[in-house]
Amino acid sequence: AFPVDATPADPHADARRHVVEAIALDAELHGGIVSPNRVRAHLAAMPEWEVPPSCVGSTYRALRLAGHLAYAGTEISDDVRGGNAGKIHRTYRWVGVA
């Protein structure tokens, strides 16, 4: 089960699941630490997933509020497309899902 439940009427349910999959993959590959830069790269590598940018931030927020992600530090964003390149953003520790 994914930690971000979506209602059947949620038009972005698949996109949210893909964001969680990318976050979990990044954590698995990097000792539990999640970098939004790397997650964005994972999502970009799977264009067939069609994840709207608005789903990414809201999914991170839901995971943080549910206790599945914890603050780990900061890094410099490389998000040129989103206009956030050079800005500081948070990195997270994946707490996981039972």
Secondary structure as GFF3:
##gff-version 3
##sequence-region A 1 98
A	DSSP	alpha_helix	13	29	.	.	.	ID=ss1
A	DSSP	beta_strand	33	34	.	.	.	ID=ss2
A	DSSP	alpha_helix	36	44	.	.	.	ID=ss3
A	DSSP	three_ten_helix	47	49	.	.	.	ID=ss4
A	DSSP	alpha_helix	53	65	.	.	.	ID=ss5
A	DSSP	beta_strand	69	76	.	.	.	ID=ss6
A	DSSP	beta_strand	88	94	.	.	.	ID=ss7
###
